């Protein structure tokens, strides 16, 4: 028997080796543990605690390790009780307890439909109330949580990020989905035992290793490297909370310093400058858009875009949260978002030089028990992630968002053919040439625009607090006489990390003036 506590978000789950096999497509299986229903979580947790039955998956023997596992188990169980109780009370106060869930379910661009029985049968367990395909798909998400008992993060003595690293973990989770799309595609599966799946198994392990909690060169996005980068570039001491904007900047810095195969582009004003992404030749790119969607809560005018964003095939989720608690959002059902919660502490996985990891070793990086949170409870500061593996998918993303804007939706992202003002200024100083749209995407966009007259290609925009107010195509500007050249003036700080230049406009006071730490 193998005992783990990773099947649900904080739920203990006990499975034997045979039950670790989950079918995923014809001829393929992916090892996943099965989560226990929420209704039995408390009873099993109490029984485990009282019997000192703790996780023992490939851990060093000794009372110290056992005590650490028991402590984490108790804390995680208390966390689970708190979440269940607070959510239930909030649902009662908001009158949501008898609300019929929507039959439409979305998860990172993929649609599922709940059956009538699944909508009305309240006697079913936690996971059985969703379509089986959805649960399997959800379990494929890489789940990054608090870890403990790893090497100290220099120069501090911290050996755990519990209590301060939740937004960094949410950012890791978002990045992990982009790396999965990049290496494995959207629908994937493998068997840990089959030699035919060796390549996919190696790729999957390679992705997770990038988030291991140490200073090794393969752990590019470890909590150690992220916290150290935050100290160097953001002025954050080890142990301080990070906001979504700072987390996005750290991911960009680490990817660039490691010369990572995945290009990371970040923006805070909602404009994606295509010439910055395609300065030489296109590379697979993760676009991170940091937005502030309100003051204390998300302005309801943005609800539709948050939901539609998660239906886009390029979406890799949203790193945000509720006040004082970072979460990762991957999909939605009705007006509730599905999320992964990083606030569960597990022991760090021991690094192995031979990469001989088993399904049990990495079980704490997956979850098959979704949680939901209403849009009305979200913190307004969040990071939207979009993965574009090819130039065609980037053009498709632009077309889809342009159509949303054309239909009158309050979008948070707009595209400009040229360079960002910062990149244009740098290019002018370096080459004394005018920055324009002479890049790898120019001809493709012209072809796309000429063949799809319904797509308005934005040439400029005005923005306020990350919210586009006006999108004009070239034909619109010619007929109206409006100059649509992008203006560097903005009421918010403007940063375009794809060009690795930072200029501050407006108050110039930086991230903390408008980005709330979670």
N, C-alpha and C positions, 0 to 999 in steps of 0.2 A: 504493500500500500504506500502511496505517496500522498503526503498531506501538504497542501498549500493554502494560502489565504488570498489568492489572486483571482478567483473566479468571478467575484463580484467586487464592487467598489467598497472594500472593507469587509466583505463577507468571507468567512472561512469556507473552504470547499474540500471535501475528501473524495478522491477518486482513485481507482486502481489503474494499472497501466493500460488495460484494454479500453477503458472509457476515455482515455486521452485522445483517441482517434476520432476525428471529425471529417465527414465527407465534404469535399469541395471540388465539384466537377467530376467528370468521368475519369476514373483511374487515378485520381489524386486525392490525397488526404493531407490535412494539416493538423498537427497535434495541438489540441487545445484542452484545457481543463473545463469541466462542466460546473457552472455556478449553481449554488443552492438557491431556492426561492427565498425572497426577503422574509416571508412569514416564519421561516425556521431559523433565520440567521441568529437571533438572540439566543434561542435555546442551544444551538450548536456551539455558539461562542462561550456561553456560560459553562457548558459541559467541558469544552476544551480547556478553559481556564482552570476549572475545578480539578480536572484530572492531569493538569500540567502537560496536556497534549499540545505540543508546539511544532512549528514548521521545522523540518530537518532535511531540507533538500540540499544536498551537497555542501553542508556547512561543517566547519571544523568542530570536532567533538570538544566537550568541555562545558563546565557550568556557566562560564562567561557568555558563550554563544547562545546557550539555552536561555539564559536570563534575558539577553537582548531580544531574542525572538519572542519570548513571553511578554516582555514589556511592549514591543511593537504591536503584538496581537491585542493586548488589552486596550492600548490607545486607539488602535484602528476600530475596535469594536465599539468603544465609547463614541468615537466619531460617527460611526454608522448609526447608532441610536439617536444621536443628536440630529443628524441630517434627516432621518426618517420622521422624527418627532416635529422638527421645525417645519419641514415641508407639509406635513399633515395639518398642522395648526394653521399655516399660511393658506393652504387650500380651503380650509373650512371658513376662515375669515373672509376670503375673497369669493366665496360661493362657487368654488370650482369642484367641490367634492362629487357632485352629481352630474358634472358636465360630460357629455358624450364625446369621446375622442374622435378626431378626424380619421378617416380611413386612409388618407394619403400620408405616406411616410417617405421622407427623403434622407439620404445619407451620402454626403459628398458626391452629389451629382447623379445618384442612382435612386430610382423610384421604386417603392414597394407599396403594396395595397393590402391593408388589413381586411380580413374577412368579417362578415357579420358576426360570426361566433366569437372571434377575437375581440370585437368591439364591445360585446355585451356580456361575455362570460367573466364575471368578476371573481369566480372561484378558482381561476387558473393561477398558476404560479407567476413569479415576477417576469421570467423570460418567455414563458409560453404565451403571453398576451400579445406577442409580436410575431410576424411571419418568420418561419424558420430561416429563410434566406437572409433576412435582415440581421438576425442574431449572429449568424455565422459571419456576415460581412462586418458587423460591428466588432466582433472578436478579432478581426484582422488588424484593427487599428493598434498601433504601437502606443502603449500607455506609459508615460514617464511620471513617476511620483517621487515624493520625498524618499531619500535613502539615508542610511546610517551606517556607522562603522566602516567608513572609508578613510583613506589617508587624509590627514589634516590639509585644509586649504590654506596654503601659505599666504601671508605671514601669520595668519590666525591659527587658533587651535580647533576650529570647527571641524568636526567629523560627521556632521549631519546638517542638512539644510532645512530640517523641520522648523516651521515657524517663520521662514523668511524667503524660501526659494520657490514659492508656488508659481509665480509668473514665469520664472526661468524654466520651470518644468512644463508649464503650458506651452511656452515657446518651443521647447524640445519636442513636445508631442506634435505640434503643427509641422515642424520641420521634418519629423520622422515620416509623416504621411507623404510629404513631398518626395522624400528619398525613396519611399516605397513605390510611388508612381514612376519615378525616374528609373528605378532598377527592375521592378517586378511588374509594373502595369497596374491597372485598376482591379482586374479580377485575376486572382492568383491563388495557388494552393500547392502544397507539396507534402510528402511523407518524410518524417524524420528517419524512417528505417529503409526507405527505398534508395538504392544506389542511382536510379535514374534521375532522382531529384536532387542530386548532390549540388549542382550549380545553383539552383534556387535556394537551397538550404544555406549554402555558403553566402549568397547575396543577402539573405534575411539576417543571418548572424552578423554579417559585416555592417549592416545598417544599425543594428542595436549596439554593436561595439562602439560606434561613434558617440554613444551617450553613456558609456561606462564611466564610473565615478573615480577617475584617477588622472594622472598627468601624462599617460602614455601618448605616443604620437597618433595612434589610431583613434583615441578618444577625443576627436576634434571638438565636439560640442559637449564635453563633460561639464558638470557643475563646477569643477575646478577651473577649467579654462574660461567658462562664462563669467564666473564671479571675479576671476583675475582680470579679464577684459573690462568688466564693469568698473573695477577699481582703477584701471589704467585710463580708460577713455571716458567714463561717466562720472568719475569722482566718488564712486560708491564704496564704502567700506564693506569688507566681507561681513555678511550677516544683515545688511540693509536690504529692505524691500526694493524690487525693481518694478518699473511701470512697463506697459506694453511698448512704448516708443523706445525706451532704453534697451529692452530685450531684442527688438527688431534690429537695432543698430549693432548690438553685440553679435547677433547671428551673422550679419553682413561682414563685420570685421573678422570674425573667426574663419568664415568661408574664404574670404579674400587672402588672409594670411596663409592659409593652408593650400592655396591654389586649388580649391575644391572644384571638381568637375561640374558642380551645380553653381551657376551664377545666382547671386542674391541681390535683388534690387529693392530698395526701400524708398518710400516717399511719405511725407506727412501732410501734404496739401491736397492729396487725391489725384494729382496729375502724374501719369506715367509717360515719361518722355522717351519715345521709341528710339530716337537717335542715340540716346545714352545706352540703351540695351544692345543696339545693333551697331555700335561704333565701328567695329571691324567685321566680324562675322557673328552670326547668331549662335548662342550657346543655350542649352537648357537652362531656364531661368525660373526662380521662385520670386514672385512679386509680393512684397509685404507692404500693405497700405495701412498706416496708422491713422485712426480717425477718432475724434471726440464728438459724440453724438448727442450731447446734452450737458447738463450741469450735474444734477444728482442722479438722474435716471435717463434712459434712452428716450429721446423725443419720439413719440409714436409715428411721426412722419417717416422715420427710417425703418420701421418694422418690415415693410414689404421688401426693401432691398436686402436686409439681413437674411430674410428667408430665401429670396430668389438667389442670392449669392451662393447659398449652400446647394442649390440645384444645378449650378454650372459645372460642367465636366472638368473644368480646370481648378475647381475649388479644392483646397486642402484643409479647410476649416477656418475657425476663428479663435484666436487667443484673446480672451477677455475675462469675464467673470461677473460676480455680484460684488457689492461693496465689501472691501477688505478680504476678498477671497477670489483668487484667480481660478479660472476653469478653461477647458478647451471644448469648443462647440463643433460638432461634426454633422448635424442634421436637425430635422425638426418634424414634429407632428402637430398640426394645427398651429396654435400660438405658443407652443412650448419647444424649446431647443433641447436636443440630446447633448449630453456633455460627459466628459471624463474629468474626474476630480483628482488633482495631484496631492491632496492633503491626506494621503495614507503613507505611512512610513514602512519601508522594507529594508532589509539589509542589502548592502551593495553586493552585486554579483562579483565573485572572485575572478580576476582576469586569468585566462589560460593561454599559454603560449601556443598550444597546439590547436586552438579553436575547436576542441572537441566538446562543444556544448550540447546538452540534450534539451528536449522539450521542457522537462522539469526545471532545468537551470534557468530558463528564460520565461517561465510561466508567469512571473510577476510583471511582465511587460505586456500582458494582454488582459482583457476584461470582456465578459459576455453578459453583463447585467447593466443595461442602459439606465441612466437617470435623466429626468427632464426638469426644466426650469422655465417658467413663463418669461416672455420677453419683457414684461413690465418690471421684473426684478433685476434686470441686468445693470451692471455698471456701464456708463456711457463710453468709456475709453476701451478700445479694442484694436486688434490687428487682424486684418483680412489677408488670407494667403491664397495665391493662385499660382499653380504650376503650369508652365508652358514648355513642353518638351521639344516642340518644333516651331518654326516660324508660322506654319499654318495654324497651330493651336493658339498662338498669340494673336493672329489676325482674327481668328474665330472669337476669342475672348472680347476683343475690341468691338466686333460686330454685334455680339450679344448685348454688351453693356450700352452701346449706342442705341440699339433698338429700345432698351428699357427707358433711356432718357427721352427718346422720341415719343414714347407712349406716355410721357408725363411723370414717370417715377422719379422720386428724389434719390438719385444715385450718389455714390460716394467716390466713384472712380471715373476719370476721364482720361483720354489719350491725346497726346500732341506729337506730331511727326518730328518735331525738331529736338534740339538739345535743351536741357534745363538751363535757366539763366546762369547758374553756377558753372556748368560744363561749357557753355558758350563763352563765358568770360575766360575760363582757363584756356580754351582752344584759341581764343583771340590773342591772348598773351603769348602763347607758345608758338603759334604758326602765322599770326597776323592774317588769317583767313576768316571769312564769315562762316559761322556754323549754320548749317541748314538741314535739309532732309536727305542729303546724299548719303544714304546708308543702306544696309541690306534689306530693310523693310520697305523702302520707298516705292520700288516698282511693283512689289506685291500688293501694297495698299492701293496704288493707282488702278491696278487690274481689278482688285476686289471692289473698289468704288464704282468703276465703270460698268461692271457686270451686275452690281446690286444697287440699283438706284434708290432702293428703300433704306439703305444704310447711310446715315449722315456721319461723315468722318469729321470729328471735331478738330479745328485748327487752333483753338484757344479757349480759354474759359476764365470766368471770374470765380473766386472761391472765398468762402468765409468759414473759418473753423472746420476746414476739410469738406465742406458741403458744396458741390458744384451748383451754381445758380444759373449759368447760361452756357449752352453748347451751340456753336455755330459751325456749319459746314462751309467750305470754300464758296459754294454757290450762294449760300445765305449772305455771306459777307459782301460778295460782289454786288448782289441786288440791293442790299441795304446800305452799302457804303460804310459799314462798320469795320474798323480795323481790328482783326482778331488775333493779332500777334500776342503771344503770352506775355503778360506783365509780371515782372519780378516782385511788384508791390503786393503785399498781402497782409492781412491783419494777424496772421499767425506765422510762426517760424517756418521757414521753407528749407527743407533738406532733401537732397536727392542723392542717396547713398550709392547709386549705380555709378556715379561719376567720382565718388570719394571726395567730394568737396562739401563743405558746410559753410553757408552764409546765413546769418540771422537777420530777418526783417521784423517789422513791427516793433514790439518792445525789446526784442533781442535778448530776452531773459532766459531762453532755453526751455528744455522739456518740462521742468517742474511747474512752470507757470500755468500749464493747461493740461498736462497729463497726470491723472491721479494714480498714484501707486496703489497696487492691489495687494 
